[in-house]
Amino acid sequence: MSKGLSVLRLGDGKLSPWPWNPGDVVETQGMKPLGKKDFEGNGIVAGKWACNAGKVAMNGHPVNEACFVISGSVTITDEHGRSQTFRAGEAFLIPCGFRGLWSNSEEFAKIFVAAELRDEGSDT
């Protein structure tokens, strides 16, 4: 009897319309985010997210999120005006509570792993 590999591939499959995070303000009309959750459990969500070009003001990111860019690029500018650009093959972390501007190119896509903050000593 053959057993399947006990790891999960992220990013495969069809993407569906994806909601903006609470507090996000879309600055470019016509942005259409798409995404797919490949895993959700124990305060972790992982999957793929993609969007056409545009800008979004992030007003307190709700989770810690590690991102790996698989196509396009994104420039992230913090509330102090410091910015960094990440391209396909590069990774970055957006900390919970981050405030700033997200500006992605056309055909942008990322693999993400998001972790909710938990209270110390919490079992949930």
N, C-alpha and C positions, 0 to 999 in steps of 0.2 A: 504494500500500500504506500502510495506517494503522498507526502505532506507538502503543503505550500510553504514557501519561504515566510518566515514570521516577521517581515518588515513591510512597511507600507510605502508604495510609490506615491509621491505628491505631484500634482499638476496635470494628471491625465484626465481626459474626459471633457464633456461639454460644459461651458460656462453659462451661467444664468444671470439675469439682472441682480445687482448687489446694492444694498442700501448704503448710504453715507453714514459715517459715525455721528452720534449725537454731538452737536456743537460744531461740526464742520460747516463751513460756508463756501458753497461753490461760487467761484469768481468768474468762471468761464461757462457761459450757457452752452448746453448741448453735450456736456460730458456724460458719458454713459458707462458707468462702471459695471464690470461683469466679474463673477467669481464662482468658486466652488470650494466647499469645505471637504477635505479628504479625511480629516480626523477632528473629533471633538470629544474631550473628556478630561476630567481632573484639572479643569481650569485652563486647558490648552486647546487652541483651535489652529489647525494647519490646513493650507490649501494653496490655491492659485487665485490671483486677482489681476485684472487687466482693465485698461481704460484708454479711450482716445485722448488726444492732447488737451491740456487745460491746467487751470490753477484752482487750488482749494486752500482756504484758510483753515488750519487745524487749531482749534481752540480748546486744547486739553485732551490729548490722545487718551482713550480710555484703558489701554493695555500697554504692556511692554511688547514690542513687535520686532522680531528679526525678519529682515527682508533680503532676498537674493534676486537681483534683477536678471531676468532671462531674455528680455528684449527691450529696446528703446533706452531711454535715460530719464532720470528724475533729478531735479535740483531742489534741495530742501534748505530753506532759509529760516533760521531761528528768530525769536522775537527781538534779538539784539542786532539783527542784520547780517549775521555770519551765515555763509552758505557753502554747501558742498554738493557736487554733482556725482551721481553714481550711474554707471553704464552696465550693459550686459556683462555678466561674469563677476560683478562686484556685489558685496553684501554690506548691510548697515543695520543698526538698531535704532528704533524710535522708542524712547523711554515713555512710560506712562506719565501723563500730564504735559507732554510736549506741546508747545505753542509755536506756530510759525506758518510758513507758506510751503505748500507742496506744489511743484510745477513739473508735470511730466510731458514727455514727447509723445508724438503719435505712435501707435503700436506699442505702448508700454505694457509690460507684464512682469509680474514678480511671483515667486514662491514665498509664502509667509508662514511664520510660526508666531502666534500671539499667546501671551500668558497673562491671565488676570492676576492682579495682586491679591494676596491672601493675608488675613490677619495672622500675626504670630500666634502659634498655638492652636490655630483653627484646624479642624479635621475636615473641613469642606473645601 
